[in-house]
């Protein structure tokens, strides 16, 4: 198989995985600071769903280009 076909398939699988199970990351923000006293807030956030759609779209594009070059 060509490298572009393999990369396209991997990107499609990653895009589907990101849409179905988005990863979470921690965001920490300082909300109050007075001298040496500081209060912070930590929030767990999920990766937006559009990011998985972008990866999926790029994967479809790479796969289509790989199939078009094959002909």
Secondary structure, DSSP 4 states (H G I P E B T S, - for coil): --HHHHHHHHHHHHHHHHHHS--EEEEEEEEEEETTEEEEEEEEEEPPHHHHHHHHHHHHHHHHHHHHHH-
